[in-house]
Amino acid sequence: MDGKSTRGSCSGDSPAAHLPAAVTCAMTAVTQLRVPDKTNEITCFAAPLEPYNLTGVR
């Protein structure tokens, strides 16, 4: 998982969009999700990974 805040995406009282992405060892993004305002990527960590069966993966 890696997250970036997008430059220039803030407006008014809204902070910049924060987009964590799940990436493979080859650095290919497999999923990405915008973190809702007033929260952080830690609370949203599992949501983008739900579609994948990660049983036994370390």
Backbone as XML, in Angstrom:
<?xml version="1.0"?>
<chain id="A" units="angstrom">
  <residue number="1" name="MET">
    <atom name="N" x="0.849" y="-1.171" z="0.000"/>
    <atom name="CA" x="0.000" y="0.000" z="0.000"/>
    <atom name="C" x="0.892" y="1.231" z="0.000"/>
  </residue>
  <residue number="2" name="ASP">
    <atom name="N" x="0.476" y="2.202" z="-0.767"/>
    <atom name="CA" x="1.158" y="3.486" z="-0.801"/>
    <atom name="C" x="0.103" y="4.539" z="-1.070"/>
  </residue>
  <residue number="3" name="GLY">
    <atom name="N" x="0.224" y="5.686" z="-0.438"/>
    <atom name="CA" x="-0.762" y="6.733" z="-0.618"/>
    <atom name="C" x="-0.130" y="8.054" z="-0.988"/>
  </residue>
  <residue number="4" name="LYS">
    <atom name="N" x="-0.837" y="8.805" z="-1.787"/>
    <atom name="CA" x="-0.369" y="10.127" z="-2.207"/>
    <atom name="C" x="-1.533" y="11.115" z="-2.127"/>
  </residue>
  <residue number="5" name="SER">
    <atom name="N" x="-1.222" y="12.346" z="-1.742"/>
    <atom name="CA" x="-2.198" y="13.426" z="-1.809"/>
    <atom name="C" x="-2.020" y="14.113" z="-3.152"/>
  </residue>
  <residue number="6" name="THR">
    <atom name="N" x="-3.120" y="14.325" z="-3.856"/>
    <atom name="CA" x="-3.033" y="14.895" z="-5.193"/>
    <atom name="C" x="-2.920" y="16.414" z="-5.131"/>
  </residue>
  <residue number="7" name="ARG">
    <atom name="N" x="-1.905" y="16.914" z="-5.716"/>
    <atom name="CA" x="-1.628" y="18.350" z="-5.734"/>
    <atom name="C" x="-2.715" y="19.084" z="-6.522"/>
  </residue>
  <residue number="8" name="GLY">
    <atom name="N" x="-3.190" y="20.191" z="-5.965"/>
    <atom name="CA" x="-4.174" y="21.019" z="-6.656"/>
    <atom name="C" x="-5.598" y="20.524" z="-6.552"/>
  </residue>
  <residue number="9" name="SER">
    <atom name="N" x="-5.862" y="19.502" z="-5.752"/>
    <atom name="CA" x="-7.218" y="18.966" z="-5.667"/>
    <atom name="C" x="-8.010" y="19.530" z="-4.494"/>
  </residue>
  <residue number="10" name="CYS">
    <atom name="N" x="-7.395" y="20.376" z="-3.677"/>
    <atom name="CA" x="-8.151" y="20.950" z="-2.558"/>
    <atom name="C" x="-8.965" y="22.135" z="-3.059"/>
  </residue>
  <residue number="11" name="SER">
    <atom name="N" x="-10.103" y="22.337" z="-2.404"/>
    <atom name="CA" x="-10.943" y="23.476" z="-2.761"/>
    <atom name="C" x="-11.719" y="23.919" z="-1.526"/>
  </residue>
  <residue number="12" name="GLY">
    <atom name="N" x="-11.695" y="25.203" z="-1.251"/>
    <atom name="CA" x="-12.410" y="25.731" z="-0.103"/>
    <atom name="C" x="-11.950" y="25.079" z="1.186"/>
  </residue>
  <residue number="13" name="ASP">
    <atom name="N" x="-12.878" y="24.483" z="1.899"/>
    <atom name="CA" x="-12.573" y="23.832" z="3.167"/>
    <atom name="C" x="-12.162" y="22.371" z="3.007"/>
  </residue>
  <residue number="14" name="SER">
    <atom name="N" x="-12.249" y="21.823" z="1.801"/>
    <atom name="CA" x="-11.906" y="20.424" z="1.568"/>
    <atom name="C" x="-10.406" y="20.262" z="1.386"/>
  </residue>
  <residue number="15" name="PRO">
    <atom name="N" x="-9.806" y="19.286" z="2.088"/>
    <atom name="CA" x="-8.371" y="19.043" z="1.910"/>
    <atom name="C" x="-8.094" y="18.366" z="0.568"/>
  </residue>
  <residue number="16" name="ALA">
    <atom name="N" x="-6.837" y="18.269" z="0.213"/>
    <atom name="CA" x="-6.449" y="17.587" z="-1.027"/>
    <atom name="C" x="-6.889" y="16.132" z="-0.985"/>
  </residue>
  <residue number="17" name="ALA">
    <atom name="N" x="-7.250" y="15.589" z="-2.140"/>
    <atom name="CA" x="-7.657" y="14.183" z="-2.226"/>
    <atom name="C" x="-6.468" y="13.296" z="-1.871"/>
  </residue>
  <residue number="18" name="HIS">
    <atom name="N" x="-6.714" y="12.302" z="-1.024"/>
    <atom name="CA" x="-5.661" y="11.355" z="-0.661"/>
    <atom name="C" x="-6.035" y="10.010" z="-1.255"/>
  </residue>
  <residue number="19" name="LEU">
    <atom name="N" x="-5.131" y="9.431" z="-2.041"/>
    <atom name="CA" x="-5.407" y="8.218" z="-2.803"/>
    <atom name="C" x="-4.429" y="7.106" z="-2.477"/>
  </residue>
  <residue number="20" name="PRO">
    <atom name="N" x="-4.760" y="6.225" z="-1.518"/>
    <atom name="CA" x="-3.906" y="5.061" z="-1.296"/>
    <atom name="C" x="-4.150" y="4.017" z="-2.387"/>
  </residue>
  <residue number="21" name="ALA">
    <atom name="N" x="-3.114" y="3.311" z="-2.761"/>
    <atom name="CA" x="-3.212" y="2.285" z="-3.794"/>
    <atom name="C" x="-2.496" y="1.027" z="-3.325"/>
  </residue>
  <residue number="22" name="ALA">
    <atom name="N" x="-3.052" y="-0.119" z="-3.703"/>
    <atom name="CA" x="-2.390" y="-1.399" z="-3.466"/>
    <atom name="C" x="-1.540" y="-1.680" z="-4.699"/>
  </residue>
  <residue number="23" name="VAL">
    <atom name="N" x="-0.275" y="-2.009" z="-4.487"/>
    <atom name="CA" x="0.632" y="-2.258" z="-5.604"/>
    <atom name="C" x="1.270" y="-3.635" z="-5.475"/>
  </residue>
  <residue number="24" name="THR">
    <atom name="N" x="1.648" y="-4.209" z="-6.605"/>
    <atom name="CA" x="2.330" y="-5.502" z="-6.620"/>
    <atom name="C" x="3.821" y="-5.280" z="-6.416"/>
  </residue>
  <residue number="25" name="CYS">
    <atom name="N" x="4.574" y="-6.362" z="-6.316"/>
    <atom name="CA" x="6.032" y="-6.268" z="-6.189"/>
    <atom name="C" x="6.655" y="-5.607" z="-7.412"/>
  </residue>
  <residue number="26" name="ALA">
    <atom name="N" x="5.978" y="-5.690" z="-8.551"/>
    <atom name="CA" x="6.462" y="-5.070" z="-9.784"/>
    <atom name="C" x="6.010" y="-3.620" z="-9.894"/>
  </residue>
  <residue number="27" name="MET">
    <atom name="N" x="5.443" y="-3.071" z="-8.805"/>
    <atom name="CA" x="4.980" y="-1.690" z="-8.722"/>
    <atom name="C" x="3.826" y="-1.385" z="-9.679"/>
  </residue>
  <residue number="28" name="THR">
    <atom name="N" x="2.970" y="-2.379" z="-9.921"/>
    <atom name="CA" x="1.763" y="-2.186" z="-10.711"/>
    <atom name="C" x="0.607" y="-1.962" z="-9.753"/>
  </residue>
  <residue number="29" name="ALA">
    <atom name="N" x="-0.110" y="-0.860" z="-9.901"/>
    <atom name="CA" x="-1.257" y="-0.590" z="-9.041"/>
    <atom name="C" x="-2.399" y="-1.522" z="-9.429"/>
  </residue>
  <residue number="30" name="VAL">
    <atom name="N" x="-2.969" y="-2.212" z="-8.433"/>
    <atom name="CA" x="-4.076" y="-3.126" z="-8.710"/>
    <atom name="C" x="-5.410" y="-2.561" z="-8.246"/>
  </residue>
  <residue number="31" name="THR">
    <atom name="N" x="-5.393" y="-1.593" z="-7.348"/>
    <atom name="CA" x="-6.620" y="-0.947" z="-6.900"/>
    <atom name="C" x="-6.271" y="0.367" z="-6.221"/>
  </residue>
  <residue number="32" name="GLN">
    <atom name="N" x="-7.222" y="1.291" z="-6.251"/>
    <atom name="CA" x="-7.006" y="2.601" z="-5.643"/>
    <atom name="C" x="-8.335" y="3.115" z="-5.114"/>
  </residue>
  <residue number="33" name="LEU">
    <atom name="N" x="-8.290" y="3.870" z="-4.025"/>
    <atom name="CA" x="-9.502" y="4.367" z="-3.380"/>
    <atom name="C" x="-9.235" y="5.744" z="-2.809"/>
  </residue>
  <residue number="34" name="ARG">
    <atom name="N" x="-10.185" y="6.650" z="-2.967"/>
    <atom name="CA" x="-10.045" y="7.970" z="-2.346"/>
    <atom name="C" x="-10.466" y="7.861" z="-0.888"/>
  </residue>
  <residue number="35" name="VAL">
    <atom name="N" x="-9.629" y="8.373" z="0.009"/>
    <atom name="CA" x="-9.936" y="8.378" z="1.437"/>
    <atom name="C" x="-10.931" y="9.502" z="1.693"/>
  </residue>
  <residue number="36" name="PRO">
    <atom name="N" x="-12.066" y="9.205" z="2.349"/>
    <atom name="CA" x="-13.041" y="10.258" z="2.643"/>
    <atom name="C" x="-12.442" y="11.339" z="3.541"/>
  </residue>
  <residue number="37" name="ASP">
    <atom name="N" x="-12.958" y="12.569" z="3.410"/>
    <atom name="CA" x="-12.518" y="13.659" z="4.273"/>
    <atom name="C" x="-12.767" y="13.289" z="5.727"/>
  </residue>
  <residue number="38" name="LYS">
    <atom name="N" x="-11.976" y="13.832" z="6.626"/>
    <atom name="CA" x="-12.084" y="13.644" z="8.073"/>
    <atom name="C" x="-11.776" y="12.221" z="8.520"/>
  </residue>
  <residue number="39" name="THR">
    <atom name="N" x="-10.987" y="11.511" z="7.740"/>
    <atom name="CA" x="-10.501" y="10.186" z="8.138"/>
    <atom name="C" x="-9.069" y="10.058" z="7.604"/>
  </residue>
  <residue number="40" name="ASN">
    <atom name="N" x="-8.500" y="8.863" z="7.659"/>
    <atom name="CA" x="-7.139" y="8.683" z="7.167"/>
    <atom name="C" x="-7.008" y="7.330" z="6.483"/>
  </residue>
  <residue number="41" name="GLU">
    <atom name="N" x="-5.859" y="7.091" z="5.860"/>
    <atom name="CA" x="-5.705" y="5.848" z="5.090"/>
    <atom name="C" x="-5.645" y="4.608" z="5.974"/>
  </residue>
  <residue number="42" name="ILE">
    <atom name="N" x="-5.299" y="4.761" z="7.245"/>
    <atom name="CA" x="-5.251" y="3.603" z="8.146"/>
    <atom name="C" x="-6.645" y="3.005" z="8.313"/>
  </residue>
  <residue number="43" name="THR">
    <atom name="N" x="-7.665" y="3.865" z="8.461"/>
    <atom name="CA" x="-9.027" y="3.355" z="8.644"/>
    <atom name="C" x="-9.604" y="2.794" z="7.344"/>
  </residue>
  <residue number="44" name="CYS">
    <atom name="N" x="-9.029" y="3.140" z="6.206"/>
    <atom name="CA" x="-9.522" y="2.687" z="4.902"/>
    <atom name="C" x="-8.632" y="1.626" z="4.271"/>
  </residue>
  <residue number="45" name="PHE">
    <atom name="N" x="-7.656" y="1.142" z="4.987"/>
    <atom name="CA" x="-6.637" y="0.240" z="4.454"/>
    <atom name="C" x="-7.226" y="-1.036" z="3.845"/>
  </residue>
  <residue number="46" name="ALA">
    <atom name="N" x="-8.187" y="-1.652" z="4.506"/>
    <atom name="CA" x="-8.688" y="-2.952" z="4.065"/>
    <atom name="C" x="-9.665" y="-2.867" z="2.892"/>
  </residue>
  <residue number="47" name="ALA">
    <atom name="N" x="-10.389" y="-1.764" z="2.736"/>
    <atom name="CA" x="-11.433" y="-1.667" z="1.714"/>
    <atom name="C" x="-10.952" y="-1.973" z="0.295"/>
  </residue>
  <residue number="48" name="PRO">
    <atom name="N" x="-9.837" y="-1.406" z="-0.177"/>
    <atom name="CA" x="-9.433" y="-1.702" z="-1.556"/>
    <atom name="C" x="-8.972" y="-3.144" z="-1.763"/>
  </residue>
  <residue number="49" name="LEU">
    <atom name="N" x="-8.661" y="-3.847" z="-0.676"/>
    <atom name="CA" x="-8.163" y="-5.220" z="-0.797"/>
    <atom name="C" x="-9.262" y="-6.272" z="-0.680"/>
  </residue>
  <residue number="50" name="GLU">
    <atom name="N" x="-10.488" y="-5.870" z="-0.340"/>
    <atom name="CA" x="-11.578" y="-6.822" z="-0.147"/>
    <atom name="C" x="-11.864" y="-7.724" z="-1.346"/>
  </residue>
  <residue number="51" name="PRO">
    <atom name="N" x="-11.758" y="-7.239" z="-2.587"/>
    <atom name="CA" x="-12.056" y="-8.117" z="-3.726"/>
    <atom name="C" x="-11.052" y="-9.259" z="-3.941"/>
  </residue>
  <residue number="52" name="TYR">
    <atom name="N" x="-9.911" y="-9.211" z="-3.256"/>
    <atom name="CA" x="-8.844" y="-10.184" z="-3.485"/>
    <atom name="C" x="-8.790" y="-11.219" z="-2.359"/>
  </residue>
  <residue number="53" name="ASN">
    <atom name="N" x="-8.598" y="-12.482" z="-2.736"/>
    <atom name="CA" x="-8.421" y="-13.539" z="-1.743"/>
    <atom name="C" x="-6.954" y="-13.534" z="-1.330"/>
  </residue>
  <residue number="54" name="LEU">
    <atom name="N" x="-6.685" y="-13.045" z="-0.145"/>
    <atom name="CA" x="-5.306" y="-12.930" z="0.337"/>
    <atom name="C" x="-4.987" y="-13.957" z="1.414"/>
  </residue>
  <residue number="55" name="THR">
    <atom name="N" x="-5.746" y="-15.030" z="1.466"/>
    <atom name="CA" x="-5.516" y="-16.085" z="2.433"/>
    <atom name="C" x="-4.118" y="-16.649" z="2.269"/>
  </residue>
  <residue number="56" name="GLY">
    <atom name="N" x="-3.332" y="-16.646" z="3.331"/>
    <atom name="CA" x="-1.982" y="-17.193" z="3.315"/>
    <atom name="C" x="-0.911" y="-16.250" z="2.794"/>
  </residue>
  <residue number="57" name="VAL">
    <atom name="N" x="-1.301" y="-15.065" z="2.342"/>
    <atom name="CA" x="-0.330" y="-14.091" z="1.822"/>
    <atom name="C" x="0.278" y="-13.320" z="2.971"/>
  </residue>
  <residue number="58" name="ARG">
    <atom name="N" x="1.596" y="-13.164" z="2.944"/>
    <atom name="CA" x="2.264" y="-12.393" z="3.991"/>
    <atom name="C" x="2.833" y="-11.139" z="3.431"/>
  </residue>
</chain>
